[in-house]
Every structure is written in C-alpha cells, then in structure tokens.
Amino acid sequence: MLLRVLLILAILAGLGVVGVTQFKVRPHIQGIIDDRIAHSNRADKAELDLRNTRKTLKDTQITLTNTIKQLNQTRNELTAAKAQIETEQKRANDLKQTLDKTREDLRSAQQELTAWKLLGIPVEQVVLIIASEKKLKADLEALEEEKKLLKTEIDRQAKIIDEFMRGREDKEFPLPKVAKVLAVDPKWNFVILDIGTRQNVTNNCVGLVSRDGKLIAKVKVTSVQPDRSIANVKPGWNLGEIMEGDLVLPPF
C-alpha cells in the first residue's frame, strides 16, 4: 500500500516537474521557433531580393548592351551624315563656282554682244565672220608652211646653181651607213633620208638607191639635219622610180 502511495507521489511529482518545465521552457522554445521562422522568412526574402537583383542586373546589362549598340549605330550614322554634309557642301561650292563662272561668261558675252551691236554688225553674221577669220588663219598658216618649204627648195636650188656656175664639183664622200628613203619629190628630183649629222652624215655624201638588190639611182646629200638629210638625184643616175622605203647604200 505504501509502495503504491509512493509510486503515485512520484508520478505526481514527475507530472509537476513536467508541468513546470512546460510552463517555463515552452515560451523559450516557442521563441526559438519564432526566431527560426523569422530567419527563414528573412532568408527567403533575401534570396528573392537576390534573384530580383540578379534579374535587374541582367536586364540592365542587356539594356546597356543595346544602348552601346544604338550609340555606335548613331555614331556611324552621324559620321555618314557628316561625310554627306561635307560632300554636299563641296558640291554646293563647286556649283557656286560654276554659277559664278557662268555668270561671268554671260556678262562677257553680253558685253561682246553689245559691242557687236554698237558696231552695227548683225548677230547672224558674227558666226560667219568668226568662221571666215578661222579659215583665213588656217590659210595663212598653210601659206607660211609652204613659204618655208619654198625657201628651203630655193636655197637648195640656189646652191646647185652656184655650184654649177662656179664650174667645179665638190669632193664626194660615201654615206657612213645604210639609210632609208622617207619621202620622194619627183618634181624637184630629191629624196629625204632617215640619217643626219648624228650619224656623221655631211654635205656631198653619196649613196646608191637600191630595191631588192636592184640599182635605182645615185643620190648626193645637199642639206643635213640632226636625224634627216636631203639628197638630190645625180644626173644620169636616175635608172628607175625611187619609192619610200628604198635603201640607200654607201657606194664603196
């Protein structure tokens, strides 16, 4: 009986201890649980904030990349626009210069037209006068050239006459090298050779005109230039018609 009473007392004491423990420890445990929940919530919030921050950073990087790309594109477009502006400015300057020159030409033309009107010459005759002046100028130049050729021929003929009148024959020399006939004048009976003083040709040099190994004539140099010379066909030696391209060989 006593043992049962003691056992009951022990159980009651244990229950009391458990009740006291529950009464004192439970709030502490609940605090720990609440702290853990709070820490967990803060951790979840921090992780959510971190994910949001990372997403924001990624979006910012994408935006920055796009902005840099747009900036480079804008810079390129600005450079192209600047080059286009410079080109258009140069074109505008060229057009202005052309316009200024055209205006100046027009002013000069108007002045010339006014001058012609003051002279009493109809405008339609101006073209004819200019054409006539050009023709006269061309004819004058042709006459000058013909005059030079005639003077050369007169001098050559005068020299021949002088030699004939003096009744003597200058000493002849063979051509220093083979020459070629560049031109023939059958009227005055002379030829032009492709060698001159640079090839040691002098007056009174003689040569034999040949074609395909056949003797055509004998010529004598009467006038020498650096790379050309004029030679007369010697009387009695005109054995055939001399042609351009015929060879002229030293006689000995």
URMOCOR-V136667 format. One record per residue. N is the residue number from 0. PHI is phi in radians with two decimals (999 if undefined). OMEGA is omega in whole degrees, -180 to 180 (* if undefined). Layout:
BEGIN
((N;PHI;OMEGA) (N;PHI;OMEGA))
END
This chain:
BEGIN
((0;999;179) (1;-1.10;-180) (2;-1.09;180) (3;-1.16;179) (4;-1.08;180) (5;-1.08;-180) (6;-1.14;179) (7;-1.11;179) (8;-1.09;180) (9;-1.11;180) (10;-1.14;179) (11;-1.07;179) (12;-1.11;179) (13;-1.11;178) (14;-1.13;178) (15;-1.12;178) (16;-1.07;180) (17;-1.11;180) (18;-1.12;177) (19;-1.06;-180) (20;-1.07;179) (21;-1.10;-178) (22;-1.19;-177) (23;-1.59;-173) (24;-1.47;-175) (25;-0.96;178) (26;-1.06;179) (27;-1.11;180) (28;-1.12;-180) (29;-1.12;177) (30;-1.11;179) (31;-1.08;180) (32;-1.08;180) (33;-1.08;178) (34;-1.09;-179) (35;-1.11;179) (36;-1.11;180) (37;-1.10;178) (38;-1.05;-180) (39;-1.12;179) (40;-1.13;179) (41;-1.11;179) (42;-1.12;178) (43;-1.09;180) (44;-1.13;179) (45;-1.10;178) (46;-1.13;178) (47;-1.11;178) (48;-1.09;180) (49;-1.12;178) (50;-1.08;179) (51;-1.11;179) (52;-1.11;179) (53;-1.10;178) (54;-1.09;179) (55;-1.08;179) (56;-1.10;179) (57;-1.10;178) (58;-1.08;179) (59;-1.12;179) (60;-1.11;178) (61;-1.09;179) (62;-1.08;179) (63;-1.12;179) (64;-1.07;179) (65;-1.11;180) (66;-1.12;178) (67;-1.10;179) (68;-1.10;178) (69;-1.12;178) (70;-1.13;178) (71;-1.11;178) (72;-1.10;179) (73;-1.11;179) (74;-1.12;178) (75;-1.10;178) (76;-1.11;178) (77;-1.15;178) (78;-1.11;179) (79;-1.11;179) (80;-1.12;179) (81;-1.11;178) (82;-1.10;179) (83;-1.11;179) (84;-1.10;179) (85;-1.09;179) (86;-1.10;180) (87;-1.14;178) (88;-1.14;178) (89;-1.11;178) (90;-1.09;179) (91;-1.13;178) (92;-1.12;179) (93;-1.10;179) (94;-1.11;179) (95;-1.14;179) (96;-1.10;178) (97;-1.09;179) (98;-1.11;179) (99;-1.08;180) (100;-1.13;179) (101;-1.09;178) (102;-1.11;179) (103;-1.16;177) (104;-1.09;179) (105;-1.10;179) (106;-1.10;179) (107;-1.13;179) (108;-1.10;178) (109;-1.11;178) (110;-1.13;179) (111;-1.11;179) (112;-1.09;178) (113;-1.09;179) (114;-1.10;178) (115;-1.10;179) (116;-1.09;179) (117;-1.14;178) (118;-1.32;179) (119;1.40;180) (120;-1.67;179) (121;-1.06;-177) (122;-1.08;-177) (123;-1.16;179) (124;-1.53;-178) (125;-1.08;180) (126;-1.06;179) (127;-1.12;179) (128;-1.15;180) (129;-1.10;179) (130;-1.08;179) (131;-1.13;179) (132;-1.10;179) (133;-1.09;180) (134;-1.13;178) (135;-1.08;179) (136;-1.12;178) (137;-1.12;178) (138;-1.10;180) (139;-1.14;178) (140;-1.11;178) (141;-1.10;178) (142;-1.12;178) (143;-1.11;178) (144;-1.11;179) (145;-1.12;178) (146;-1.09;179) (147;-1.08;180) (148;-1.11;179) (149;-1.11;180) (150;-1.11;178) (151;-1.07;-179) (152;-1.18;178) (153;-1.10;178) (154;-1.07;-180) (155;-1.14;-180) (156;-1.16;178) (157;-1.10;179) (158;-1.17;179) (159;-1.12;180) (160;-1.12;180) (161;-1.10;179) (162;-1.13;-180) (163;-1.18;-179) (164;-1.19;179) (165;-1.31;175) (166;1.14;177) (167;-2.41;-179) (168;-1.99;177) (169;-1.16;179) (170;-1.18;-179) (171;-1.66;178) (172;-2.26;178) (173;-1.26;174) (174;-1.00;-178) (175;-1.26;-179) (176;-2.78;179) (177;-1.21;179) (178;-2.12;179) (179;-2.27;179) (180;-1.36;179) (181;-1.59;-178) (182;-2.68;-178) (183;-2.29;174) (184;-2.10;-177) (185;-1.19;-179) (186;-1.17;-179) (187;-1.72;172) (188;1.08;175) (189;-2.45;-180) (190;-2.29;175) (191;-1.98;-178) (192;-1.82;-176) (193;-1.61;176) (194;-2.26;-178) (195;-2.63;-176) (196;-1.10;178) (197;-1.16;176) (198;-1.82;176) (199;1.17;176) (200;-1.50;178) (201;-2.28;174) (202;-1.07;179) (203;1.35;171) (204;-1.23;-179) (205;-2.10;178) (206;-2.68;-179) (207;-1.83;178) (208;-1.42;-176) (209;-2.36;174) (210;-2.48;-179) (211;0.97;179) (212;1.35;-179) (213;-1.86;179) (214;-1.29;-179) (215;-1.86;-177) (216;-2.91;174) (217;-2.14;-176) (218;-2.18;-179) (219;-2.31;-178) (220;-1.24;179) (221;-2.11;-180) (222;-2.62;-174) (223;-2.23;172) (224;-2.11;-177) (225;-0.93;-177) (226;-2.18;179) (227;-2.46;175) (228;-2.70;178) (229;-1.89;-178) (230;-2.28;177) (231;-1.54;174) (232;-1.34;-178) (233;-1.21;179) (234;-0.99;179) (235;1.47;-179) (236;-1.94;179) (237;-1.48;-174) (238;-1.63;-179) (239;-2.98;-180) (240;-1.42;178) (241;-1.36;-178) (242;-2.23;175) (243;-1.05;-179) (244;1.69;177) (245;-1.11;179) (246;-1.53;177) (247;-2.10;-172) (248;-1.83;172) (249;-1.07;-175) (250;-1.27;-178) (251;-2.84;*))
END
